[in-house]
Amino acid sequence: MKAAERAGIELMGWIACERQFIRRVEIDWERISSMEKKAMQRLERAKTAGGSPSQVSFIVEDYYEVMKELLIAYALSFGIRSKNHQCLISFFYRENPDFETEARLIARMSFYRNRLEYYGEDTPLSFYEANKESFEGIIRLLRDLLRGRKSPKEKNN
């Protein structure tokens, strides 16, 4: 059994996040827009990487990083900064409880990204193949949610 199946990936509790990893910041729409732009540049790189089995771990990592950057921008649009990626996912879920499936998929991607980064383990090809279309859907969702948060001036950009 692989580590992900054993791990029973759960979302981090928001109360623990608030106590340990969250701080309030001033909303900076220019920074938020810049983060979204960089996320979209990373997405283009992920899309052009192809889907060969030897590249899957890095493709999933890139898609996760796009989502993470959009989650950072989303949290910043509420005046929140997190020192912990799991808290970004928990914040997203707290604000959007109807998107539990999406939050849990992002958490699984985070798990695989960490296994790659810290242990050199590959992301299962089956995970990528089963979820690659959902990755794009989550990115669209995050961008839509972020657009809904932008100031009137920023919405025109």
N, C-alpha and C positions, 0 to 999 in steps of 0.2 A: 504494500500500500504506500502511495506517495505521501509526502509531507503535507500537501494541501488537503488530501482527503482526511488525514489524521487530525489536521488542525481544526476542522470545523469552524472555519473563519467566521468570526462575529464582528459586529461593528463596535467600536469603542464607545463607552458611555459618555454622553454629553456633559454630565456633572463633573466627571474626572477631567475631561478636556478643559472645562471652564476653570477649574481649580489649578491645573498645572500648565496648560499650554496656550491658553487664549489670552489675548490682550486687546484692548480697544485702541483703535487708531483713527486718525482723521481720514475721511474718504477722499481719495485722490483719483479723479476720473482719468487724468492723463496716464497715470501709472496703470490703472485698470485696462485702459485701451491698449497700452503698450504690451501688457501681458497677454491680452487676447490675440494681438497681432503676432507675437512670438509663438504662441501656441499654434496658430494657423500655419506658420512657416514650418514648424516641427511636423504638423500633420502632413504637409506636402511631402516632406522627406519620408515619412512612414509609408505613404501611398506609393512612392516610387521604389521602395525597397524590394518589391516582389514578395512572394510567399514561399520561398524555398524552405525546406525543413531546417536548414542550417541558420536561417535568418529569423525564424519565428520568434525566438526569445527576445531579440532586439526590436522586432516590429511591435510585439506586445508591450515592451518597455516604452517605446516611443508613443504608442497610443495612450498608455497610462500617463506618461509625462504630459501629453496634451491635456488630458482630463484634469490632471493635478494642477496645471497652470490655470486652466479655466476655473477650477474650484478655488484657487487662491484669489483670482480676480473676483469671483462671486462673493467670497467671504469679505474681501476688501470693500465691496460695494455696500456692505452692511456696517462697515467700520470695524471689522474684526480681522485680526491677524493670528495665525496659528503657527506654533513651532513644531507641529506634529501632523504628518500627512493623514493619519487615521482620523484626527479631529476634523479635518476638512471634509472627509466623507461623512462623518457623524453630523456635522453642521448642515451639509446638503440634505441629508435624510431628515433632520429635525425640521428644516424649513419646507421640505417637500415629501411628506410621509407617503404620498401616493407613488413615489418612485423608489420603493424599497428594493425591488428587483435590480434596478440600475445601481443603487448604492452598494448592494452586495456584489455585483459584478465588478465594480470599481475596486472594492476591497479585495476581491480575488486577484485582480490584476496587480494590485499593490503587493500582495503576498508573493506572486510569481516574480515580480520585479525585485523584491528583496531577496528571494532565493537565488536569483541570478547574480545580483550585486554582491551578496555576502557569502554565498556558498558555491557559486559557479554552476548552479543547477539550471538545466534547460526548462523552458516552459513547454508543456506537452502540446504537440501539434494538434491533438484532438481538441484542446481548449481553444486554441486559435481558430480552428476551422468551425467549431460550434458557435463561436461568439463574434467573429470578425464583423459581421453586419451590425451587431448590437453596438460595437465600439463606435461606429459612425453615427448611429442613432443617439447614443449618449452625448457625443460631442455636439450634435445639433441641439439636443435638449439643453445642455449647459449654455450654449451660446444664446438660445432663445430666452432662458431664464436671466442671463446676464443683460441682454438687451432690455428686458422688462425692468431692470434695476437702474439703468443708466439715467443720468440727468437729462432734461429736455434738450440741452445744448449738445450733449454727447450722442443722443439718439439720431441726430441729424448727420453725424459723421460716419 
